[in-house]
Amino acid sequence: MHFVPNPELGNRIITLMAALVLVLQIATVGQRGILSSIRIFAVQSFLLGAIAAVIAYFNQASHIYIAALLIVFLKAGLLPRLLERLVERIGIRREIEPLINVPLSILISGGLTLLGYVVAESFYHPEETSARAALGHNTLAVAIALFLIGFFVMVNRRKALTQVLGLLSLENGLFLAAISLTYGMPLMVELGIFFDVLVAVMILGILVFRIGETFDSMDVSKLRKLRE
Amino acid sequence: MILLCLLIVPLAAGPLAFFLRRRRVMELVNLAAFAILLGLAAALVAQVLRSGPVSLWDGFFYADALSALVVLLSAFVSLVCSIYAVGYFRHEERSGVLQEAEEVGGRFAVDKLREYYALMPLLVFAMMLVALANNLGILWVAVEGTTLASVFLVMFYGRETSLEAAWKYAIIGGVGLSMALFGTILTYYSAYGALGTDTLAGLNWSVLAGNAAQFDKPTMRLAFILILLGYGTKAGIAPMHTWKPDAYSEAPIPGAAMLATGVLNCALYALVRFYILSSKCLGPQFGSRLLILFGLLSMGVAVPFILVQRNFRRLLAYSSIDHSGIMVLALGFGGPLGILGMLLHMTFHSVTKPLLFFCAGNVQQHLKTDLFQKAKGGLIHSMPLTGAAFLMVTLAVTGSPPFSFFQSEFTVLQAGFARDYFVLAIFFVSFLVLIFSGFLVHITGLVLGENPGLPAADMCRWKEYSVAGLAVVIVVMGFWIPAPLFRLIKGAVGIVVGG
């Protein structure tokens, strides 16, 4: 018997998982330990991979499977492993001190999520575009919220490594946006972006390591020699 | 075929340098690769002028007059910088700076050189890919590639300040480019309804440009804002310019000159490609206003920092912010005149700016400082060639006649008047005048005067070649632009304005 996937069910699963992704992102904001932040990021990336796989299954778009595999392998497996090793090598056990305290940060993330919804509402017209690209605007709103909260994490945290994590989760938001708007970029582009992200994390890792060695700290606010 | 060669030559030269042991051979590989590259770029220009756009692999690579111009400028800058690099690094090695860097970074001087000579071709490869990629996603990947390849240039010396500059550069650049990626995704989405493809061609610029009028307008509006912020960060326009003074003053001189010209051109090129899409979709008005705002803001931000600057390497960086502001402003003025002004400015900038960096580099290597305060003037006596060239290029870069910047800035001004932007034009001119006076005060104080205690500089001939050669080119360009080059620029203007 041939099984015809029910798109309605697919949309519900995707929305549920996107909500989980958002919850994880807000959890990062409240998180103090670096190692647990890295693990949250890994789980979040895994969920994104799952979303991509679900979209691929319900739309019979096989090229998205490759993107899903890549994101699971790279962002849920390889990168967190690399970052954890980096943490071990520099030997930071100290907790992260955010600029803004945790309750207020979470409140701000809530506000940013609302903003994400407003922005998504403003330019999302499923009726104008082709039927295939009509995934719920919830996903898009979540993607924009991920982007904004990632940005906020980068501004709010002073540890070099947390800023890298913020950049990575910001990139996760972009992946979600791409996949919910257009079912992903063309595969060739997707591959290029993954390659760039990998190289960028390696370079940033080297930089974090050198900063940790030279300054005996990962506190970016100590980088203030270059002034006018 | 020629497109492929343009990419393969630098891509091969980079890894090759990793396996070399002798300094002389590394230098030779670099010089040879970039000389071949310039030849190939000239051939590409000839082909584009003769028979229109060149494409390869179903339009995966695509070169029209605009790309050919950027390719030509990138290749020229790479060659000039690599000639200067030979002299610069020999001097660094002799004076023991690289050995100091070795102690900080734990490496040998030759390893340090190898790092430079291997990464520079990779940076050039990324720059070539920016100009030749037709797919806007690949364009983004390539621009990000220029950042990744050049972070190591910024942290080259391994000092605390270099790490700080590299960190700022990588993080600000990373955030900026993620905005550009978001903009690219939204552009794809806004075209998705009109084109309805998810094949590779759906993101091809040449395809998008033909259908831009049917794009979803609100999405395209948001996309262009994100693109402007994103690639604007890479081009260092205010208020996203803060990485620039640090990165330019920490990178080794040839690397900084590459960042200030080649990489800047790439970012502006990406911006222009999206500007064309947005003005076809939304009409030229929408993009114009934003571009004018950011352009004037960049010029305005540069003024006070140039006037009170104490460090001549940072002075150059603010000059670069000023010039990218001028180019963005010219793009905003738009129309055939504005675009012509922008592309002329880009050409002249790529020719003139490296010389400014080289002169500053010579001075820094001689005096072992980059502060005006510690340099007591009188450089014209201890290093006559560099001193004279420094004065000349200062006049050139601030737009005084007979040098070519005068022409391009005048064209921009004309474009402003043609669009009835009288108040903006007044701001434009007064910023230029202020920057001119600031530069002149600083550089004449550095070069002229008497300083009997200063020993004569020993100049490596490679440094003299590049300074003297480039000075000649600049003087000639002031009076005469080669006809094919001008035709190429005109062709590129046609693509941006009407196409």
Chai-1 contact restraints between the chains, C-beta under 6 A:
chainA,res_idxA,chainB,res_idxB,connection_type,confidence,min_distance_angstrom,max_distance_angstrom,comment,restraint_id
A,F123,B,P218,contact,1.0,0.0,6.0,A-B,restraint_1
A,F123,B,T219,contact,1.0,0.0,6.0,A-B,restraint_2
A,F123,B,L222,contact,1.0,0.0,6.0,A-B,restraint_3
A,E128,B,G193,contact,1.0,0.0,6.0,A-B,restraint_4
A,T129,B,G193,contact,1.0,0.0,6.0,A-B,restraint_5
A,S130,B,G196,contact,1.0,0.0,6.0,A-B,restraint_6
A,A133,B,Y192,contact,1.0,0.0,6.0,A-B,restraint_7
A,L167,B,G174,contact,1.0,0.0,6.0,A-B,restraint_8
A,L170,B,S178,contact,1.0,0.0,6.0,A-B,restraint_9
A,L174,B,L181,contact,1.0,0.0,6.0,A-B,restraint_10
A,L174,B,F182,contact,1.0,0.0,6.0,A-B,restraint_11
A,A177,B,I185,contact,1.0,0.0,6.0,A-B,restraint_12
A,A178,B,I185,contact,1.0,0.0,6.0,A-B,restraint_13
A,L181,B,Y189,contact,1.0,0.0,6.0,A-B,restraint_14
A,T182,B,Y188,contact,1.0,0.0,6.0,A-B,restraint_15
A,T182,B,Y189,contact,1.0,0.0,6.0,A-B,restraint_16
A,T182,B,Y192,contact,1.0,0.0,6.0,A-B,restraint_17
A,M185,B,G137,contact,1.0,0.0,6.0,A-B,restraint_18
A,P186,B,L200,contact,1.0,0.0,6.0,A-B,restraint_19
A,M188,B,L200,contact,1.0,0.0,6.0,A-B,restraint_20
A,V189,B,G137,contact,1.0,0.0,6.0,A-B,restraint_21
A,G192,B,I138,contact,1.0,0.0,6.0,A-B,restraint_22
A,G192,B,V141,contact,1.0,0.0,6.0,A-B,restraint_23
A,D196,B,V141,contact,1.0,0.0,6.0,A-B,restraint_24
A,D196,B,E144,contact,1.0,0.0,6.0,A-B,restraint_25
A,V199,B,L148,contact,1.0,0.0,6.0,A-B,restraint_26
A,I203,B,L148,contact,1.0,0.0,6.0,A-B,restraint_27
A,I203,B,V151,contact,1.0,0.0,6.0,A-B,restraint_28
A,L204,B,A170,contact,1.0,0.0,6.0,A-B,restraint_29
A,L207,B,A166,contact,1.0,0.0,6.0,A-B,restraint_30
A,L207,B,W167,contact,1.0,0.0,6.0,A-B,restraint_31
A,R210,B,L163,contact,1.0,0.0,6.0,A-B,restraint_32
A,I211,B,L163,contact,1.0,0.0,6.0,A-B,restraint_33
A,T214,B,E160,contact,1.0,0.0,6.0,A-B,restraint_34
A,T214,B,L163,contact,1.0,0.0,6.0,A-B,restraint_35
A,L223,B,E164,contact,1.0,0.0,6.0,A-B,restraint_36
A,K225,B,T161,contact,1.0,0.0,6.0,A-B,restraint_37
A,K225,B,E164,contact,1.0,0.0,6.0,A-B,restraint_38
A,L226,B,T161,contact,1.0,0.0,6.0,A-B,restraint_39
A,L226,B,E164,contact,1.0,0.0,6.0,A-B,restraint_40
A,L226,B,D246,contact,1.0,0.0,6.0,A-B,restraint_41
